[in-house]
Amino acid sequence: MARRAIVFFLYAILCVALASALESPERRITSAQAKALVMVSLNAKQKRLPSLGVDLFDDPSSKFLFAAVTWAGIPGGSVVVENYAVDPYTGDVFIAAAECDEVRNERLRVLQKQIRASLHLTQSEYRRLKTKGPLCER
């Protein structure tokens, strides 16, 4: 009887392990994709700034990836162009410091469509995951 219980227990553990292995991995955008989304969110004037760069921050306590876009700056001036929040599950981009301001432009829309396709994110899944920006009242 004890031997049967052990075999059953080992079989159950094997089934759970196989089920976990067969599940699809968490579908999130990559750091490179997040940076690309941020770069296409910039307006034409911002894109012409010298030494433009994106620093990405993945805060485990937040649902969003945060990005600071910086440039060479002028002496005594700010080097920060803008701060963004990127939803790692949908590719939606928000102005991090503005309540509920989602960035929208044609180049961003095209890139988001490509990234969502690479994640195998259906339109119904997107609608289910869609959220407001990080500063929106819930």
N, C-alpha and C positions, 0 to 999 in steps of 0.2 A: 504494500500500500504506500509506504514512504517513497519507494522507488518511482511509482506512478506519479506521485505528487511532484517529485523533483523533475521528472521528464516533462510533465505538464507545465511546470514553472519555467523551465528552460525554453520550451516551445513558445510560451506566451512572450517571454523576453525577446526571442528571435522574431516573432511577428511584429512586435512594437518597433524593434530596431529596423526591420525591413520597411515598415510603413513610414518611419521617419526618413529613411534614406531615399524613398521614392517620392516624397513630397517635393514640390518645386522649391528652390531656394527663394528667399525673400527678394522680391523684385524691387530694387532701388536703382536710381540713376547713379552713375559713377561720379567721382570728383571731376574728371575731365568733362563729362556731360554737363554737370552743374556750372562749371566755369564757362563753358561755351554758351549756355543759356543766359548767363549774366552778361557776357560780352555782347550778344546780339540784342540785349535789352537796352543797351546804351543808345543815346541819340547820336546823330552825325557829328555834332560839335564835340561831344565827350570822346568819341572814337578817335578824334584827331589829336588828343592831348599826348604830349611826349611821355615815354616810359610808362605806358598804361599797363596795369597788372591787376590780378584778382587774387586775394587771399581768402581761402575757404576755411570755415570753422564748422566742425561737426560736434555740436554740443549734445551729449547723450540725454540731457534732461529736456531737450526741445524736440518738437516734431519736425523742425525745419533745419536746413543747412543755411548758415549765414555766410555772406560774402561781402568783403570790403573791396571796392574798386579804388585803386590809388594811381597817382601819376607823379611825375617828377616835382611838380609844385613850383611855387615861386618863393623866394626868401620871405620868411615871416608869415606865409600863407598856409592854408590847409592842403595836405596831399590827398585827402579823401575826396573822391568824386561822388560816390554814393554807396549806401549800404543796402544790400538786398537779402531777402529770405527766399530760399528755393525749397519747394515741397519735393522731397526725394522720391515720393511715390507717384507723383503726377507730372512733375516738371513745371508746375506753375511757379511764376516768379512774382514777388511782391517787393515794393519799396519797404525796407525793414523799419524805417523810422516814421512812416506815414500810415495812419490807420486805414486798413482795408484797400490800399492802392495796389491793384494788380497791374503788372506791366503787360501791355498788349501792343504788338506791332506785327507786320506781315512776316518778317524774317524769323521772329521768335515763334510765331504760330507754325511755320514750316518745320523748324527744328524740333519743336515740341511734338509735332505729329510723327516725325522720324523716331524720336526717342521713345515715345509711347508705343510705337510699332515694335521697336527692339525689345521692349519689356513685355510684349504680347498683352498690352493693356487694352481691353475692349472699351467701347464707348460706355457701356453700362457699368463696367468696373470703375472707369474714370468718374462717372457721375456719383458713384457710391463713395469714392475716395476724396472727391473735390471738397476743399475746405476754404475757409477765409484766411486772410493774412494773419501774421502772428500778433498784431495789435488790435485786431477786430474784437469787438465785444461778442462774446459767444452767444 
